[in-house]
Amino acid sequence: MVVSNEISYEEFGRRFFEAAVTEERVGGAIAAIAGDEFEIGPIAQGPGKFAKVTAKVRIQQPKLTRQVEDLIRFSIRIPLEIDMVVDLWLDRPKFMVFGEIALQATARAAEPLLLILDVQKPRPSDISIHVTANTLRAELVRILGNIDAEIRRFIAAHVAGEIDSPASQKAKVIDVAESIDTAWTGI
């Protein structure tokens, strides 16, 4: 077979990397890392830790933006929906919370022939939330108990733990040689 438009191995590698590391593929890996939902609490909050906060967090489909430069980087936004209850013994105000996790990831190459998605762990400041209270009392409880900050802190810690989990570590690494062997032999 005669090939007229040969390129260098380096150019081939760069093109392969750019074709392999797409928003769709990385979005799938991020969705696997983030999961579908988790629960928070009960967490003691407020003066004297009187209030107990519980929340059910539903994770939506990640939205990614790819930047191709020397490195291939991704800005990732993961929308959240949270149902939250604050148990005050006498009252249990409910809140609807919408939020978003902002993550950064970089595609890296490693020995022997690995493609690694390096996902940065979020800080509480990378979590944005909007809380809707159904009563004035609920709104006061939320403010006095500094509940928003606690939710951001807990979500950041949960996502950081998920990024470090064994399943996530596996989802972030692709053994290209193994994938080629499987595709080439049809196994």
N, C-alpha and C positions, 0 to 999 in steps of 0.2 A: 504494500500500500504506500503510495507516494503522498506525502503531506506537503502542501505548498506554503501554508501559513504557520510555520513553527514559531513557538515562543520559548523563552527561557524557562528553566525550572522555577526560578524565582517568581516570574510573572504568572506561571501556572499556579504556584502555591498561593499567591495573593488573590488571584481570581477564584480559586477553589474556596479559600477562606471567606471571601465576600459572598459567594453563592451559597455556602453552607450556613453562614451565620445571618439568617434573615430575621425580620421582626416576627414572622409567624412561628418559626422554630424556637426562638428565644422566648416568645410569649408563651408557648406551650410548656417550656421548662419552668418559667416563672410561675405559671398557673399550678404546676405540679408541686413546686416548692411552697407556694402560699396556701394551698388547700382550698376547701370550700367554706368552712365555718369553724368557729371555736367559741368557747364561753369564757367569760371573765368573772371572777369572784366566787363567793362574796368577798368584797374588799371593804375593810373598815375605813370610813372617811369622816371628815369634819371634826369639829371640836370634841374632844374626848372620844373620838372614833365611834361616835354614837350611830351613825348611819352605815348601813351595809349596802354596797353597790354590787349588782349583778348585771351582766350584759351578754347578749348573744350577738356575735359578730359574723356577718355574712360577707364573704369576699367575692367580688364581682370579677369579670374578665379583665386582665391587665391590658393597658394601652401603652404601646411602645413607640418611641421615636429613635431611629438609628442614625448615628453620625459616623460616617466613614472618613477617617483621616489616617494618620500613621497607625493608630489603633482603631478598632471598631468598638464604639461605645453605644450604650443604650440609656435613654432616660425612660424610666418606667413609672407609670401611674396605676395604682391598684385601687379602684373605688371600693368603699365599704358601706354597708348598711348595718346599723346597730340598734337593737331594741334594748333599752336600759331601764332598770327598776332600782329605785333607792328605797330601801326598807327603813322606815323611821319608827318602827314599832306601832305607832298609832296611824300612820299613813304610809302608803306605798306609791308615791308619784312615779309615773312612767314617762319616758323620754324617747323620742325618735332622733337618732343621730345619723347624719350622713358624713362621710369622711373620705380621705384618700391617703394612701401611703405613697411617698415619693422615694424611689430607689434609683441607684445608678449601677450599671453593670458594664464590664469590659470583657470582650472576647480575647482570650490569650492562647498562644500555642506553647506546648511543653513537650519535653522528651517522654517517651520515645516518639510518639506521633499522636499527641493528645490535643483535643480542642477543649478548652476550659472556659466556662462562663464564671467570671469573678464578680459576684454580687456583693455590693457594700451593705453592711448592716445599717438599718435605719436608726436615727436618733429620735427622741420624742419630737424634736422640732421638724422632722421630716413627715410627721403625721398631722394632717389638718382635719378638723372636725367642725361640724355645724350642728348644734344641739337645739332641738325644739321641745320646749316644755309645755304641758297642757294647762298648768295653773301658775299663778303668781307664787304660791308657796313652793312649788316644785322648782321654779326658777331661782328663788332665794336659796333653797337647799343646794342646788347645783353650784351657785356662786360661792356661798359660804364654805361649802365642802371642797372647793377647788377640784371638782370632779373631772372637769375637762382635762386638766394636766395629768391626773391619774390615769385616765383612759389613754391618753397619748403615750404615757410612760409604759403602761402595760402592753399596748399593741406593739410598740417598738421592741420591747423585750421578747414578746411572743414571736414576732417575725424574725428577730435575731436568732432565737432558738431554733426556728424552722430552717433557717439558712444553714445552721451548723448540724442539723440532724443527718444521720447516715443516709436516709433516702434522698435528701436534698444534695448531699455531697455526690451521690451517684448520678443524680439528674444533671449536675453541672459539669460532668466530664464525659466526653465522647472519645472513645478509643478509635481513631480513624483507621488504623491498620486492621483492627478486628472487624470493623464495618466493611472495609474493602474485601477482606477475606470471605466474609459471609456473602456479600453480593457477588463476588467473582465465582465462587464455587456453587452458589445457589442453595446453600444450606439453610 
